[in-house]
Amino acid sequence: MRIAVVRNQPSDEVIFRSAKPCPERYGRRTIRAVVEALEQSGHVVSAVAGGTTMLAELAAFLGRDEPDGADALVMNMAYGIQGDSRYTHVPAMLEMAGVPYTGAGPLGHAVSLDKVVAKALMADFGIPTPRSRVMSSGSDGAGLVFPLVVKPRHESTSYGLRLVRDAGELGLAVEAIVATYRQEALVEEYVDGREVCIGLLGNDPPEILPPVELDFGERPLRIMTWDDKYHRRADEPAKICPAPLSRRLRDEVSRLALATFEACHARDYARVDIRIDDSGRPFVLEINSMASLGMNGSFVHAAREAGMSYRDLVARIIEVAAGRSRRSEPPPLTGGDDPDLEPEAIAVPG
C-alpha cells in the first residue's frame, strides 16, 4: 500500500497567516519512527506537508491508477496550521479529494478541540464531567468551588492550563488566556484525586487498551502541565500501566471512555483522560481525537502493555482505517444540476 504520512512543519504553505497559529506539531523523531514502522510492514511511504500544497503532493505520490483509492491511504498526523478548528482542515481536504485517511473525521476533530461542545455532548450521554463555565473576563466563578482549572477552550496539550485558588488568580488566568490564545477560557472545578488515560483502538466497538495512571507522587501540583507533556520538568509524573484499579473501577472508566468515544464522534483511535476523586467517582476531563504516538506517550504505553510493539500499533491503526474506508461505499449520485431550479419548485412532503 502507498501511505502518505501527513504532518505539519514550520514552512507549511498558507495564503495568509492568522492571529491564531497552531502551537503544536509532531516532532521529527516520532514522524521518522512512524515512517520506519510503515516501511518495515512493507508499505511505500512518503512524508507530506499538511499545507496548501498537500493535495498536489498527494496526487503525485499516490497516483490515480486506483480509481477508488483501494491501494492508497494517508496516515494523518497533522494538527493543522491555524484557526479554532485546525484539526479539521487536513481531514476535510482529504474527504474533498476522496483520499482515505486514519483517525477522526472533521466532525470528530472539531468536537474534540472545542472542549465546551465536547462537554455538552458528554452531558447528553450521561457522562460525568467537572462542573464548569465559559469565561472571557472577570473573576467571579459563578458558584464554582475553588480550586479551579483554567484552560483555553480550543487548545490541547495543556497549553495555557492553570490551577487557581482564589478570585484574583482566576481573573488573571482568564485574562492571560484571552490575550495569549485569542479565545474564551473554560473554567472547571478541580477534581482532587487520581488521573488515568484510556486508549481506544478500532471501531464498532473499539478495543479498550489497558489504563495508564499518571503517578504524581508527592508533587504539590497534581495535574498534567505543558511542561510535563514536553518533558520540561524533573518531577514529571510516572506512567503506571496497567493502572492499579479495582475491577469495578476499571470497568467503569472503560465504559465512560467508550461512551465518550461515541459521543464525540471519534474514529480509529483516541485517548480519554479521566480524574477519579477520593470517593472513587470518575469524571471525564476530555478526549484527544488524535492520541499522541510519541514513544513516551500514554497511548503507546498502553499498546505496549496490550502486547503490541510500536510497529504493531502503527500497523493496527492502518488496518482499522483501511477496513473502515472499504466499508464506506459511496452512494450513487442522484438528482439534476438545473441552474434554474428555484427553492419553491422543490416539493415538500405534507
C-alpha angles and dihedrals in degrees: 000000000000109000126186115201105212116201139154126252134177093261096055110144122244133159096232131008114235129211091250108063120177108259096200137068137156115268121243092248093060093045089050091049092052093047091050092048091052093047090050087056090057101259126138104237138192131175113229130190115242098226136098092299093057100099093050091050091048092050090052094048103036095039127202102259092104104062094195097040091243093150099039135072141162121231097212111214096149119123091188130247108257146342137058096288098037094140088065099056101081095041090049092051091048092050090050089052093044095240116146116230144177126263137015124347124239092278095052093048093046091052093046094050093048101068093188094055091044091054091049091053091047090052090053088055092048093249113152116235130168116278110262150160136203117246136182098171144001134051102251110116090198097227098328116136119238137269095064134185114226121195139154116274095230106032134093137193089060094287109171094001116155137172111220129190105191144021094268093055090044093056092049093047093051092047091050093053094048092048097043103036102026093230145090123281125240109219116198135177110256114245108213112211140056129346125212132181119214118200121203124196126186136007143271084046115354122224112256110225123215111285119256119212122205106223110207093179111193094336112135094216103065100183133090109257133189088258090056094050092049092043095245097133128077090213096051108158117262120239116235116196125213092027111230097248130150116251090252094051093043090052091048097050089045090053092049092047091052092047090050091049089055097040093052096045095244120170140195097352139000143149127235120202117210134183120208116204126217090268092057095255114143123218123189112231100184148313125246107211091195104040113205116264092197113136093243096044124116093242092059090044090054093047090050090052088051089058100262124132117214089262090050092051095051091045091051092052090052091047096052093044093048092047092050091049092051090052092052100080112183115245118241116268113251137180133043136276100227105160090204095059108122124202093244090059091066112097113233116203115243 
